[in-house]
């Protein structure tokens, strides 16, 4: 094949009147006009990139000698770039029909004139046929590996992370799963197919992170749980993203993601009792040691208080409880959506209703002697807690919140407090107290609804 590299003046290059992008036209001006009609916004973006970055040095223009005009050339490959350059030199080639495009090219032309491209790197072929093979490879896909093999989403993300410095949480999660021993081999073999953009969308959602036991710090995904525990929710996500029936629409909006969180079962969640001594990065070689059982209560309270103060709902959005009773389930979701700082009265009363209906649902399925729907809530709560303890479902330590709440006169469960919410115009529920009440009882409600 005969070809040679040359630097050619833009004025000597003719946009191809037989460009495959559109039907054949009669002359050069019509070719430019048709290119403008076909490309519009893409042309101005291309021109802007040329002004700011120049022409791609690895992608020269393909040309042949003009069949009639001595010293001129026909463009075989690179017609968009040549058109953009001609419009930068002479924006008036754009008709008033495209006034917005014309005005933007005029403005860009002013910048271009300060540092114009005098000559363009081209490859001159003896004939169009000589160039056909290379043009076909560029525009017709991979061609079984002979053409350009494009990057998939993960490969693009890795490029952005390494070259542009953009933190990609999805890649950190995928790399962690590939190395984690507890992840099964079949999943590992398919991790390269995981839709990294969807995984990134989930990883940037704070409610998902809280549920999964991860967080973000300085662009790194961190956790304070053992590798095998944090691998549970992340493995489920990877499997879901590999499903053919799972699309980005399932997690595109916040509400969609919250609904998705409800699909996680207890076995998909990290055991939060298996906490380590500190945070560690998923991409680090080894996690820190297990937590010291003598760790100061002050440190635990400090972390708990920090999380509590950031929360705007009584029930954290990351909490997952599969509630089978339709109305109670709806109330549960309302408590995950209702901003307790703005609607403390509504939230308090709703919380009280949720508690009562939860107790009634349990007692209906597991009758307790001497307790019925008409019993006082404090009696229902203490009786259900005792029933769970007797059955060996939860120990006294984990039931402490339920026992304490049922015995405290001023707790949210007392009739006096409930009546005050409804009837006392001077009684104001405290948002932080409501949230703290939930945190003390969460394990109780999770286990209760698992049994129901």
C-alpha positions as CSV (number, residue, x, y, z in Angstrom):
1,X,0.0,0.0,0.0
2,X,1.3,3.4,-1.0
3,X,0.9,6.4,1.3
4,X,2.9,9.2,2.8
5,X,2.6,11.7,5.7
6,X,2.2,15.4,4.8
7,X,1.4,18.7,6.4
8,X,-1.4,20.3,4.4
9,X,-2.9,23.8,4.5
10,X,-6.5,23.7,5.6
11,X,-7.5,25.8,2.6
12,X,-6.4,23.0,0.3
13,X,-8.6,20.4,1.9
14,X,-12.1,19.7,0.5
15,X,-14.8,18.1,2.6
16,X,-15.9,15.0,0.8
17,X,-19.0,15.4,-1.2
18,X,-19.5,11.6,-1.0
19,X,-19.2,11.4,2.7
20,X,-20.9,8.2,4.1
21,X,-22.5,10.3,6.8
22,X,-25.0,11.7,4.3
23,X,-26.2,11.5,0.7
24,X,-23.9,12.7,-2.0
25,X,-24.0,16.4,-2.7
26,X,-23.0,18.6,-5.6
27,X,-20.2,20.8,-4.3
28,X,-18.0,21.8,-1.4
29,X,-20.4,24.4,0.1
30,X,-23.3,21.9,0.1
31,X,-21.0,19.3,1.8
32,X,-20.3,21.8,4.6
33,X,-23.9,22.9,4.8
34,X,-25.0,19.2,5.1
35,X,-22.4,18.5,7.7
36,X,-23.7,21.4,9.8
37,X,-27.3,20.1,9.5
38,X,-26.2,16.6,10.4
39,X,-23.9,17.4,13.3
40,X,-25.0,20.7,14.8
41,X,-24.1,20.7,18.5
42,X,-21.4,18.1,18.0
43,X,-19.5,20.4,15.7
44,X,-19.3,23.2,18.2
45,X,-18.1,20.8,20.9
46,X,-15.5,19.4,18.5
47,X,-14.3,22.9,17.6
48,X,-14.1,23.9,21.2
49,X,-11.9,20.8,21.9
50,X,-9.7,21.7,19.0
51,X,-9.3,25.3,20.2
52,X,-8.4,24.1,23.7
53,X,-6.5,20.9,23.1
54,X,-5.5,20.9,19.4
55,X,-5.9,18.1,16.9
56,X,-5.4,14.4,18.0
57,X,-1.8,13.7,17.1
58,X,-2.5,10.0,16.9
59,X,-5.4,10.3,14.4
60,X,-4.3,12.1,11.2
61,X,-6.6,13.1,8.3
62,X,-6.8,10.7,5.4
63,X,-6.7,12.4,2.0
64,X,-6.2,11.8,-1.8
65,X,-5.4,14.2,-4.5
66,X,-8.3,16.1,-6.0
67,X,-9.2,14.7,-9.4
68,X,-9.6,18.1,-11.0
69,X,-8.1,20.9,-8.8
70,X,-4.3,20.9,-9.0
71,X,-2.7,21.1,-5.6
72,X,-6.0,20.4,-3.7
73,X,-7.1,17.3,-1.8
74,X,-10.2,15.4,-1.0
75,X,-10.7,14.3,2.6
76,X,-11.5,10.6,3.0
77,X,-11.4,10.4,6.8
78,X,-11.6,13.4,9.2
79,X,-14.4,15.4,7.5
80,X,-15.9,16.6,10.8
81,X,-12.5,17.9,12.0
82,X,-11.9,19.7,8.7
83,X,-15.4,21.2,8.7
84,X,-14.9,22.4,12.3
85,X,-11.6,24.1,11.3
86,X,-13.1,25.7,8.2
87,X,-15.9,27.1,10.4
88,X,-13.4,28.4,12.9
89,X,-11.6,30.2,10.2
90,X,-14.9,31.5,8.6
91,X,-18.0,31.2,10.8
92,X,-20.0,33.0,8.0
93,X,-20.2,29.6,6.2
94,X,-23.0,28.9,8.7
95,X,-26.4,30.3,7.6
96,X,-28.6,32.5,9.7
97,X,-30.9,29.6,9.9
98,X,-28.6,28.3,12.6
99,X,-28.1,31.6,14.4
100,X,-27.3,30.2,17.8
101,X,-24.6,27.9,16.3
102,X,-23.3,30.9,14.2
103,X,-22.9,33.1,17.2
104,X,-21.1,30.5,19.2
105,X,-18.7,29.8,16.4
106,X,-18.0,33.5,16.0
107,X,-17.1,33.7,19.7
108,X,-14.9,30.6,19.4
109,X,-13.3,31.9,16.2
110,X,-12.0,34.9,18.2
111,X,-10.1,32.5,20.5
112,X,-8.9,30.4,17.6
113,X,-7.5,33.4,15.6
114,X,-5.0,34.0,18.5
115,X,-3.4,30.6,17.8
116,X,-4.6,29.1,14.5
117,X,-3.6,25.8,13.1
118,X,-1.7,26.6,10.0
119,X,-1.1,23.1,8.6
120,X,-2.8,19.7,9.4
121,X,-1.1,16.3,9.7
122,X,-2.4,14.2,6.9
123,X,-1.8,10.8,5.3
124,X,-1.9,11.0,1.5
125,X,-3.1,7.8,-0.2
126,X,-2.6,7.1,-3.9
127,X,-6.2,6.3,-4.2
128,X,-9.4,6.0,-2.1
129,X,-9.3,2.3,-2.4
130,X,-5.9,2.3,-0.7
131,X,-7.5,3.9,2.4
132,X,-10.7,1.9,2.5
133,X,-9.4,-0.9,4.8
134,X,-8.2,1.6,7.5
135,X,-11.4,3.7,7.3
136,X,-13.5,0.5,7.6
137,X,-11.6,-0.6,10.7
138,X,-12.1,2.7,12.4
139,X,-15.8,3.0,11.9
140,X,-17.2,-0.6,11.9
141,X,-16.4,-1.7,15.4
142,X,-14.0,-4.4,16.8
143,X,-14.1,-6.7,13.8
144,X,-13.1,-9.7,15.9
145,X,-10.2,-7.7,17.4
146,X,-8.7,-6.3,14.2
147,X,-10.5,-3.0,14.7
148,X,-10.5,-0.8,17.8
149,X,-11.7,-2.6,20.9
150,X,-13.5,-0.1,23.0
151,X,-13.3,0.1,26.7
152,X,-16.1,-1.2,28.9
153,X,-17.5,0.9,31.8
154,X,-15.0,-0.5,34.3
155,X,-12.1,0.2,32.0
156,X,-13.2,3.7,31.4
157,X,-13.5,4.2,35.1
158,X,-10.0,2.9,35.7
159,X,-8.7,5.3,33.1
160,X,-10.5,8.2,34.8
161,X,-9.1,7.1,38.2
162,X,-5.5,6.7,37.1
163,X,-5.2,9.5,34.7
164,X,-7.7,12.1,35.8
165,X,-7.5,11.3,39.5
166,X,-11.3,10.8,39.8
167,X,-12.1,8.6,42.8
168,X,-14.1,5.5,41.7
169,X,-15.7,3.8,44.6
170,X,-17.2,1.0,42.4
171,X,-13.7,-0.1,41.3
172,X,-12.5,-0.2,44.9
173,X,-15.5,-2.5,45.8
174,X,-14.9,-4.7,42.7
175,X,-11.2,-5.0,43.5
176,X,-12.0,-5.9,47.1
177,X,-14.5,-8.6,46.1
178,X,-11.9,-10.1,43.7
179,X,-9.4,-10.5,46.5
180,X,-11.8,-11.4,49.4
181,X,-11.6,-15.1,50.3
182,X,-15.2,-15.4,51.4
183,X,-16.5,-14.4,48.0
184,X,-17.4,-17.5,45.8
185,X,-15.4,-18.2,42.7
186,X,-18.4,-17.9,40.3
187,X,-19.1,-14.4,41.3
188,X,-15.4,-13.4,41.1
189,X,-15.2,-14.8,37.6
190,X,-18.1,-12.4,36.5
191,X,-17.0,-9.2,38.4
192,X,-15.6,-7.7,35.2
193,X,-19.2,-7.7,33.8
194,X,-20.6,-5.7,36.8
195,X,-22.2,-2.4,35.7
196,X,-19.7,-0.1,37.5
197,X,-21.7,3.0,36.9
198,X,-24.7,1.6,38.7
199,X,-22.4,0.3,41.5
200,X,-20.9,3.8,41.7
201,X,-24.4,5.3,42.0
202,X,-25.1,3.0,45.0
203,X,-21.8,3.7,46.7
204,X,-22.4,7.4,46.6
205,X,-25.7,7.0,48.5
206,X,-25.2,7.5,52.2
207,X,-28.1,5.3,53.2
208,X,-26.7,2.4,51.1
209,X,-23.3,2.9,52.7
210,X,-24.8,2.8,56.2
211,X,-26.7,-0.4,55.5
212,X,-23.6,-2.0,53.9
213,X,-21.3,-0.9,56.7
214,X,-19.0,1.2,54.5
215,X,-18.2,4.9,54.3
216,X,-16.1,7.2,52.2
217,X,-13.0,9.1,53.4
218,X,-10.6,11.0,51.3
219,X,-11.8,9.3,48.2
220,X,-11.4,5.8,49.6
221,X,-14.1,3.2,50.6
222,X,-13.6,2.4,54.2
223,X,-15.3,0.1,56.8
224,X,-14.9,-0.9,60.4
225,X,-16.1,-4.5,60.0
226,X,-14.3,-7.8,59.2
227,X,-13.8,-8.4,55.4
228,X,-16.2,-11.4,55.3
229,X,-18.9,-9.3,56.9
230,X,-18.7,-6.3,54.6
231,X,-18.5,-8.7,51.6
232,X,-22.0,-9.9,52.3
233,X,-24.0,-6.8,51.1
234,X,-21.4,-6.0,48.5
235,X,-21.6,-9.5,47.0
236,X,-25.4,-9.2,46.9
237,X,-25.2,-5.9,45.0
238,X,-22.7,-7.4,42.5
239,X,-25.0,-10.4,41.9
240,X,-28.0,-8.1,41.4
241,X,-26.1,-5.9,38.9
242,X,-25.2,-9.0,36.9
243,X,-28.9,-10.0,36.6
244,X,-30.4,-9.4,33.1
245,X,-33.7,-8.2,34.6
246,X,-31.9,-5.6,36.9
247,X,-31.4,-2.2,35.2
248,X,-30.2,1.2,36.3
249,X,-33.9,2.2,36.5
250,X,-34.1,0.0,39.6
251,X,-31.8,2.3,41.5
252,X,-31.7,5.5,39.5
253,X,-33.7,7.7,41.9
254,X,-33.4,8.0,45.7
255,X,-36.8,6.4,46.3
256,X,-35.8,3.5,44.0
257,X,-32.6,2.9,46.0
258,X,-34.5,2.9,49.3
259,X,-36.9,0.3,47.9
260,X,-33.9,-1.7,46.7
261,X,-32.4,-1.6,50.3
262,X,-35.5,-3.5,51.5
263,X,-34.5,-6.5,49.4
264,X,-31.6,-7.2,51.7
265,X,-32.1,-10.0,54.1
266,X,-30.4,-10.5,57.4
267,X,-27.9,-12.9,55.8
268,X,-27.0,-10.1,53.3
269,X,-26.0,-7.7,56.0
270,X,-22.8,-7.4,58.1
271,X,-22.9,-8.6,61.6
272,X,-22.3,-5.3,63.3
273,X,-21.1,-7.0,66.5
274,X,-18.0,-8.0,64.5
275,X,-16.5,-4.6,64.6
276,X,-12.8,-4.0,64.3
277,X,-10.5,-1.6,66.2
278,X,-10.7,1.1,63.6
279,X,-11.6,2.0,60.0
280,X,-9.7,0.3,57.1
281,X,-9.7,0.8,53.4
282,X,-11.2,-1.9,51.2
283,X,-8.2,-1.7,48.9
284,X,-5.6,-2.0,51.7
285,X,-3.7,-5.3,52.1
286,X,-5.1,-6.1,55.6
287,X,-7.8,-4.8,58.0
288,X,-6.9,-3.7,61.6
289,X,-7.1,-6.0,64.6
290,X,-10.4,-6.9,66.2
291,X,-11.9,-4.4,68.5
292,X,-10.7,-4.3,72.1
293,X,-13.6,-5.4,74.3
294,X,-12.3,-2.9,76.8
295,X,-12.7,0.0,74.4
296,X,-13.9,3.0,76.3
297,X,-17.7,3.6,76.4
298,X,-16.9,7.3,75.8
299,X,-15.6,6.5,72.3
300,X,-18.6,4.4,71.5
301,X,-21.0,7.0,72.7
302,X,-19.2,9.7,70.8
303,X,-19.5,7.8,67.5
304,X,-23.1,7.0,68.1
305,X,-24.0,10.6,69.0
306,X,-22.3,11.8,65.8
307,X,-24.4,9.4,63.6
308,X,-27.5,10.3,65.6
309,X,-27.2,14.0,65.1
310,X,-26.9,13.7,61.4
311,X,-30.0,11.6,61.0
312,X,-33.3,13.3,60.2
313,X,-35.7,10.4,60.7
314,X,-36.7,8.3,63.7
315,X,-35.8,5.1,61.8
316,X,-32.6,5.3,59.8
317,X,-33.2,4.9,56.1
318,X,-30.5,2.2,56.1
319,X,-32.4,0.0,58.5
320,X,-33.9,-3.1,56.9
321,X,-36.9,-4.8,58.5
322,X,-39.2,-7.2,56.4
323,X,-42.6,-6.3,57.8
324,X,-45.3,-8.6,56.5
325,X,-48.4,-6.6,57.8
326,X,-49.3,-4.1,55.1
327,X,-50.4,-1.2,57.3
328,X,-47.5,-1.5,59.8
329,X,-45.1,-1.8,56.8
330,X,-46.5,1.5,55.4
331,X,-46.1,3.2,58.8
332,X,-42.6,1.9,59.1
333,X,-41.7,3.4,55.7
334,X,-43.3,6.7,56.8
335,X,-41.0,6.8,59.8
336,X,-38.1,6.3,57.5
337,X,-39.2,9.3,55.4
338,X,-40.7,11.8,57.9
339,X,-38.2,14.5,59.0
340,X,-38.4,14.4,62.8
341,X,-36.9,17.9,63.1
342,X,-39.7,19.5,61.1
343,X,-42.6,17.1,62.1
344,X,-41.7,16.0,65.6
345,X,-45.4,15.8,66.7
346,X,-46.5,13.7,63.7
347,X,-43.4,11.5,64.0
348,X,-43.9,10.9,67.7
349,X,-47.6,9.9,67.3
350,X,-46.7,7.7,64.3
351,X,-43.9,6.1,66.2
352,X,-46.3,5.3,69.1
353,X,-48.8,3.7,66.6
354,X,-46.0,1.6,65.0
355,X,-45.0,0.3,68.4
356,X,-48.5,-0.6,69.5
357,X,-49.4,-2.3,66.2
358,X,-46.1,-4.2,66.2
359,X,-46.9,-5.6,69.7
360,X,-50.4,-6.5,68.6
361,X,-49.1,-8.3,65.6
362,X,-46.7,-10.4,67.7
363,X,-49.4,-11.2,70.3
364,X,-51.8,-12.2,67.6
365,X,-49.3,-14.7,66.2
366,X,-47.9,-15.8,69.5
367,X,-50.6,-15.4,72.2
368,X,-49.3,-14.5,75.6
369,X,-51.3,-15.4,78.7
370,X,-52.9,-12.3,80.4
371,X,-52.1,-10.0,77.5
372,X,-54.4,-8.8,74.7
373,X,-55.1,-5.9,72.4
374,X,-56.7,-3.9,75.2
375,X,-53.7,-4.2,77.6
376,X,-51.6,-1.2,78.4
377,X,-48.7,-0.7,75.9
378,X,-46.1,-0.9,78.7
379,X,-47.5,-4.3,79.7
380,X,-47.5,-5.5,76.0
381,X,-43.9,-4.4,75.5
382,X,-42.6,-6.0,78.7
383,X,-44.5,-9.2,78.0
384,X,-43.3,-9.5,74.4
385,X,-39.7,-8.9,75.5
386,X,-40.1,-11.5,78.2
387,X,-41.5,-14.0,75.7
388,X,-38.5,-13.4,73.3
389,X,-36.1,-13.9,76.3
390,X,-37.9,-17.1,77.4
391,X,-37.7,-18.5,73.8
392,X,-34.0,-17.8,73.7
393,X,-34.4,-15.4,70.8
394,X,-32.7,-12.4,72.5
395,X,-30.8,-12.2,75.7
396,X,-31.3,-9.7,78.5
397,X,-28.5,-7.5,77.2
398,X,-30.2,-7.1,73.8
399,X,-33.6,-6.6,75.4
400,X,-32.4,-4.0,77.8
401,X,-33.9,-1.2,75.7
402,X,-37.4,-2.8,75.7
403,X,-37.3,-3.6,79.4
404,X,-36.1,-0.1,80.3
405,X,-38.6,1.7,78.1
406,X,-41.5,-0.4,79.4
407,X,-40.7,0.4,83.0
408,X,-39.9,4.1,82.7
409,X,-42.8,6.4,83.6
410,X,-41.7,9.1,81.3
411,X,-40.8,6.9,78.3
412,X,-42.5,7.1,75.0
413,X,-44.4,3.9,75.8
414,X,-46.2,5.2,78.9
415,X,-49.9,6.2,78.6
416,X,-49.1,9.5,80.2
417,X,-46.5,10.3,77.6
418,X,-48.7,9.2,74.8
419,X,-51.6,11.3,76.1
420,X,-49.3,14.2,76.4
421,X,-48.4,13.9,72.7
422,X,-52.1,14.1,71.7
423,X,-53.7,16.3,74.4
424,X,-51.1,18.5,76.1
425,X,-50.5,21.7,74.1
426,X,-47.4,22.5,76.1
427,X,-45.7,19.1,75.7
428,X,-43.1,19.0,72.9
429,X,-41.5,15.7,71.8
430,X,-37.8,15.8,71.5
431,X,-36.4,14.7,68.1
432,X,-33.1,13.4,69.6
433,X,-35.0,11.5,72.3
434,X,-37.3,9.9,69.7
435,X,-34.3,8.8,67.6
436,X,-32.5,7.5,70.7
437,X,-35.5,5.5,71.7
438,X,-35.5,3.8,68.3
439,X,-31.8,3.0,68.4
440,X,-32.2,1.3,71.8
441,X,-35.0,-0.8,70.4
442,X,-34.0,-1.5,66.8
443,X,-32.6,-5.0,67.5
444,X,-35.8,-5.8,69.3
445,X,-38.1,-4.8,66.4
446,X,-35.8,-6.5,63.8
447,X,-36.0,-9.8,65.6
448,X,-39.8,-9.4,66.4
449,X,-40.7,-8.9,62.7
450,X,-38.4,-11.7,61.6
451,X,-40.5,-14.1,63.8
452,X,-43.8,-12.7,62.6
